[in-house]
């Protein structure tokens, strides 16, 4: 690793000749010779997974909800070195009839204003990360109480109610307990909170426990500081809870068709990792429940970067449609394909996505300029290398019929609902972080 530079001295340059001796290895020489062999198209059989989307009588979904979020860490100047993270998430309802009248390449600002008027819900909070103390308690307790309070009091507790709805599986008749977790104070194992409990005391140490502790934020921080990753984890949790708040409300709506006529969209994969994945099995069970009750959920998310996006881009130009007005193509990625072709790893003890994902990967190419990495649920996870197949994807026909109406031409492979939600939720690094930094500095000066 070469030395960098802070402006006073130049950086250390990499050696231009130090690697030449490696060519003496006959295996390396053969690799170089074969690597330079000209091949007109990639030598792969990956294209067999693609299928042309045929004509269908499926009707486009009438209603659209999209969620997105962002966060920005803000640091004050030395010597205090205080650090906080601002998080903002937005849930947007889009009238598809109004959306159809908007030019997707050059949308009129007034039409956008009319489309978004009184249709967005926001959630904002701030978490202390380093060198921040309050009279209420240390950094550890401050973050836990802010998380619980932010979900409990925003929108009259709707997001906390959604967390309980998922944790206690309230769509079922039985009154179950929450997933188990560790006490944030004494690490004692709590074998699930009783039905509908929001807060209680640990039976081992007497410490105050919140339902939000079940998610495990306390495992990512210590008494006096927390990493930046806790802000991104909170953002992902809130995105999930905001979207499932609408799902919960529409599931219980007297008009049973309203739920099935709505497309729910999330930016980023349908994934919760590490300790936060403990609610994933319950989310899968609800999705399976919708399928078994003939009220299938139409839920997608889009990945705009990462390994799956790079894999799609590597083959995109060889996939139909290559001309306008040609039928779209779709590829459902099996677990075997993900392991062998995307991640290129051997079979692991924990199969791909078993603990973390509630959606499967689907590639879609709608036209020569629009290709998407989507996550779409199948319900319960199946530990099968050849799963899923085309018929396992829930609501695929209606989703594919709806997508062409949502394409935006302002950015490559953009979906208008995600573009709008991102515009509402975005906290750019500049100037937003500079404004927030000045706010922190002013607060510091006022407290002295």
Secondary structure, DSSP 8 states (H G I E B T S, - for coil): -----SSSS------SSTTGGGGGSHHHHHHHHHHTS--SS---SGGGGEEE---------SEEEEEEEEEEEEE--TTT--EEEEEEEEEEEEEHHHHTTS-SSS--HHHHHHHHTT-EEEEEEEEEEES--BTTB-HHHHHHHHHHHHHHHGGGGHHHHHHHHHHTTTTSSS------EE-TTT--EE----TT--EEE-TTT--EEEGGGGGTGGGGB-SSBB-THHHHHHHHHHHHHHHHHHHHHHHTSS-HHHHHTEEEEEES-SB--GGGGGGHHHHHHHHHHHHHTT---EEEEEE-SSHHHHHHHHHGGGSS--STTS--EEEE--HHHIIIIIS-----SS-TTTTTBSSEEEEEEEETTEEEEEEE--SS----TT---GGGSTTHHHHHHHHGGGEESSSTTEEHHHHHHHHHH---TTTHHHHHHHHHHHHHHHH-
